[in-house]
Amino acid sequence: MLDLIKYDPALLEQWDKEYVWHPFTQMQQYTREKPLIIARGEGSYLIDVEGNRYLDGVSSLWVTVHGHCHPALNRAIKEQLDEIAHSTLLGLANVPSILLAKKLVEITPPGLNKVFYSDAGATAVEIALKMAFQYWQQKEGGRFRSKTKFISLVEAYHGDTIGSVSVGGISLFHGIFKPLLFECLHAPAPYCYRCPLERERESCGMACADRLEELLKEHHQEVAAVIIEPLVQGAAGMITAPDGFLRRVRELCTRYNVLLIADEVAVGFGRTGRLFACEHEGVSPDLMCLAKGITGGYLPLAATLTTDEVYSAFLGKPEEGKTFYHGHTYTGNPLACAAALASIELFEKENLLAALQPKIELLHRKLGGFWELPHVGDIRQRGMMVGIELVADKKTKQPYPREEQVGHRVILEARRRGLVIRPLDNVIVLMPVLAMSEEELNQVLEITYESIAVVTGK
């Protein structure tokens, strides 16, 4: 029965609207529109149940690295499936999780020697927060127990669990949950286009970092960690930090004796042009959160890496209560770990990072033409991550009213032209599949340009 109906577009549309509650989606609006129902993927393309092909301009929410249905990744999962699909990591080990942990330690910034697995970016962050908190509670016999708070950036997004929302800073997403959250201190975001400190990019002297230092100077005795998205605040609208900001944050954390948590969930695995964003400024965090592209976009997997120093605070006799009492049913899932190992091997075998450089340059060159569009206020790019901010008035930077749904209208226009992208309010996000060809990348840019022009009126 399922085989007969699974590709009946009308029936699937009916059931989708009747039964499925989509994430980050206003369902009242969604059910009034024709849904795009994906059946297959090939390389850089998504194929719907009616056979229409769409370039995947957001890597299926920033995760697809080598393309859809890649034979090497398919083969790795099938081979592992013939061995075992799942075995708990609570008190047991499995082969792929061991091999992947070793590999992650080898390729991440120096000093990150311990790997704790979970299932999603939010859980990787949740784990990092709990580790940082418990570390200070147990270090030197409890001498630092006052260090219980966290500093994050305004406009930060670190996931949707209660802990990760507590260190988030996007009021649209997080405001309603405020009564559930723990207290967090917020430093200004390095949002140069709309500087919260009303400074000019060329002469500000990185005043936002100065504000972070003021917070640390005043509160370091009660701060456990600073958490940041290195180089790019993704969900905030692809806010790109100025050069040197990340290095400055690392120096401040060291100076004021607080841990640095690098949330590389979105920016890791090649998105910024390096394997990890921290590499651009030679930064080694105390904890690093990984997910999204870790399996090449195949299976849910996350990892929180930390140093021997942090890990050592959790060692002791069972009766001492120093154990890290946290875990998930599918932690270290063998299938997901096998996919991740195959994905990392492809990075190396196909020299993917070197192959990204001409694509990054192509993006930069072609995006220059978008400035001529009268309602493009700002263009932000870091590697293969792009945000195009649309404004009602270019001179005053006045944003479009949310009720006009400009970003949403642009992505629907792009879909009609064969491209899947997704907005962040009035910011059009491009996050193409890393293995996408230059020809396909040109098509992504052409369709995006045309769609913005049609919707905003060139």
TORLUM-723427 format. One record per residue (C-alpha): x, y, z; residue in three letters. Coordinates in steps of 0.02 Angstrom, whole numbers, plus 50000, padded with zeros to 5 digits. Layout:
# TORLUM-723427
XYZALA...
# end
This chain:
# TORLUM-723427
500005000050000MET501385012350048LEU502325009349886ASP500755013249786LEU500375029649872ILE502045036849924LYS502235046749763TYR500415052149744ASP500695070949755PRO498885075649796ALA498735062949936LEU500425067350009LEU499985085850007GLU498355082250097GLN499195071650230TRP500635083950251ASP499425097950290LYS498345086950399GLU499665078250505TYR501375086650499VAL501865101550607TRP503395109450523HIS504795117850623PRO505025136650617PHE503475137450507THR501865147250529GLN500675133150489MET499195144350452GLN500165151750308GLN500965135250258TYR499315126050235THR498705139450115ARG500165136649997GLU500665121949889LYS502015112249985PRO503625106749905LEU503765088049942ILE505485080949910ILE505635062949852ALA507445061149797ARG509125069949788GLY510525069349660GLU512125079249686GLY511635097549706SER509815094349662TYR508225090549758LEU506855081749660ILE505045083049711ASP503645070049698VAL503145077249529GLU504895075349458GLY505365093949464ASN507195097649500ARG507815111449616TYR509575117049656LEU509865115249843ASP510395132949888GLY510395130250076VAL511185112950086SER509575106150162SER509755117750311LEU511645119750304TRP512105101350317VAL512425093950143THR514265094350100VAL514685082149959HIS512985081849876GLY511445071049891HIS511535052249867CYS513435051749861HIS514015033849825PRO515435034049953ALA514285039750094LEU512905027650041ASN514165013450039ARG514865017650211ALA513135017250290ILE512635001150202LYS514244992450255GLU514004997850435GLN512174992550429LEU512764974850390ASP513764975250552GLU512624983950678ILE511424998750671ALA511505004150853HIS512295000051018SER512265011151172THR513805020951222LEU513275020851405LEU514605009451477GLY514975001151309LEU515985006451157ALA515795003750970ASN517055003750829VAL516475018750723PRO516295030350873SER518075026450929ILE518795029250755LEU517825045350731LEU518335052350902ALA520165049450859LYS519925057950690LYS519015072950763LEU520415075750889VAL521665075250745GLU520775088050635ILE520085100650761THR521125114750839PRO522525109250957PRO522075104451134GLY520345097451102LEU520695079451154ASN519045072651220LYS517445069351121VAL515685068151194PHE514365063051067TYR512545068251051SER511245070350914ASP511035088650864ALA511835105750874GLY510715110851018ALA511205095651120THR513055098551083ALA512845116151154VAL511815109951302GLU513215097951344ILE514545111551330ALA513565122851448LEU513355108951576LYS515175103851562MET515755121751587ALA514615124051738PHE515105107551820GLN516955110451783TYR516995125951892TRP515935117852028GLN517215103652044GLN518845112552008LYS520035114452155GLU518785108052282GLY517435120452237GLY518485136152247ARG517615143252092PHE515805138852131ARG515275156852103SER515605154751916LYS513845149851862THR513385162251724LYS513695163351538PHE514025177451417ILE513365176451239SER513095188951100LEU511495198251061VAL510685190050909GLU511525173550954ALA510715157150907TYR511345141150987HIS509865129350970GLY508135126351042ASP508355116551203THR508095126551362ILE509945128651399GLY510395133351221SER508925145451213VAL509515153351377SER511135158551292VAL510215163551133GLY509845181451092GLY508515182050956ILE506945188851038SER505815183150896LEU506315165150930PHE506645165651116HIS505655179551196GLY504115169351240ILE505165156751337PHE505985169551451LYS505135163151611PRO505915145951580LEU507695151951552LEU509215154651663PHE510035171751671GLU511325175851539CYS512385191351509LEU512405198151331HIS513775207351238ALA513405217151079PRO513435207650915ALA514735213250787PRO513315218450671TYR514255231650573CYS512825235950454TYR511665240150600ARG512945243550736CYS512085242550906PRO513355255150972LEU513035267150827GLU514835266950770ARG515565266850594GLU516385250850533ARG517985259450477GLU518325268750640SER517475259050780CYS519055250650844GLY518005235050876MET516995243551013ALA515875228251029CYS517375218351092ALA517745232451215ASP515995230351285ARG516315211751306LEU517885215951403GLU516895227651515GLU515685213451553LEU517095201551592LEU518005214151698LYS516465216751804GLU515775198951809HIS517215186851777HIS517115179651953GLN515345173751916GLU515565169151732VAL515875151051684ALA516055153551496ALA515835164651345VAL514935156051201ILE515055162351023ILE514755156950843GLU516495159850771PRO516555172250624LEU514715170950573VAL513115172350674GLN512075161650558GLY510265162450613ALA510465180850656ALA510565184350470GLY512345179350425MET513145192850532ILE515005192150494THR516225197350629ALA517675208950583PRO519395201450567ASP520205199450737GLY518585198750837PHE518705180050871LEU520535181250922ARG520095195651039ARG518725185351122VAL519945171051150ARG521205182951229GLU519895190551343LEU519295173451403CYS521075168451444THR521425184951533ARG519865184151641TYR519925165351675ASN518315160151590VAL518055145951467LEU517745149051282LEU516405138651198ILE516495139051008ALA514835134250929ASP515435128050759GLU513805118950721VAL513425129950570ALA515155136250524VAL516115119950540GLY516605107450406PHE517105119250269GLY515735132450269ARG516935147050298THR518275140450180GLY519275131750316ARG518795115350398LEU518365124950556PHE518055143550576ALA519235144850726CYS520685140650610GLU520555157550523HIS521235166350677GLU522235152350756GLY521025150350901VAL520865134851010SER519285135451117PRO519045126151280ASP517495117651211LEU516915115851031MET515185110750971CYS514995101550806LEU513475094950711ALA512615098850544LYS513955094950414GLY514835082050522ILE514015067450429THR513975076350261GLY512115079250286GLY511635061050303TYR511205056850482LEU510955066150648PRO512565067050746LEU513415079950856ALA514995080850958ALA515615091851099THR517505092251109LEU518495098451258THR520215099151333THR521125087551453ASP520995101551582GLU519095101751578VAL518985082751568TYR520125080351719SER518915089651833ALA517655075551808PHE518825061551862LEU518625053652034GLY517925038952129LYS516105034652090PRO515555039852264GLU516295057352239GLU514895062052119GLY516035069951989LYS515325059851845THR514545069351700PHE512765063051714TYR512185066851539HIS511835055851387GLY510645051751246HIS509965035351184THR510775036951013TYR512405044651074THR513835038550964GLY512665029350845ASN513745017950734PRO512835022150572LEU513025040850598ALA514855039150650CYS515205028550495ALA514435042150387ALA515495055450473ALA517095045450446LEU516675043450261ALA516285061950245SER517945067250324ILE518845054950210GLU518015063250060LEU518625080350117PHE520395073550110GLU520245062349956LYS519395075449847GLU520395090049917ASN518745098949946LEU519415113850043LEU520605118749903ALA519205116449777ALA518135128749876LEU519285143649849GLN518795147549667PRO516965145349715LYS517155157649859ILE517955170049739GLU516555167249612LEU515265170749746LEU516155186749797HIS516315192749618ARG514525189149566LYS513775195749727LEU514545212449684GLY513205214349551GLY511835213049682PHE512285230249749TRP511425238049599GLU509745231549659LEU508885246249745PRO508275236149894HIS509865226649935VAL510515235250091GLY511965224050139ASP512865208650073ILE513815198050197ARG514935183550146GLN516145172250235ARG516715157750129GLY515175148750064MET514005157550186MET513025172450116VAL511695184150184GLY510855197150073ILE509895209650179GLU508395217450093LEU507775234550149VAL506295245650108ALA507445260850097ASP509275258750055LYS509785276050113LYS508995275050286THR509185255950305LYS507335255250349GLN506825236850354PRO505325229850267TYR503845227450384PRO503685209150435ARG501905208350370GLU502525211250192GLU503415194350198GLN504715200250072VAL505965186650112GLY504645173250098HIS504035180049932ARG505795179949864VAL506075161649906ILE504405156749827LEU504915165949669GLU506585156849672ALA505685140249693ARG504675143649537ARG506325145949447ARG507095129749512GLY508025134949670LEU507715130749853VAL508305144249973ILE507665150350141ARG507575167750216PRO507955173950390LEU506605187250396ASP507205199950265ASN508905191850243VAL509055179850096ILE510255165950144VAL511345156550020LEU512235141250089MET512545130349937PRO513105112249939VAL515005113349955LEU515295101249811ALA514155111349696MET514945115149526SER515365132849473GLU514045131649337GLU512725126949466GLU513335140649581LEU513105153249441ASN511315147149420GLN510995149449606VAL511595167349596LEU510645171449437GLU509005164649506ILE509245173649671THR509605190049583TYR508075188449470GLU506945183449614SER507465198349721ILE507225209949572ALA505485203249533VAL504865204149713VAL505635220849765THR505455229549597GLY507115233749517LYS
# end
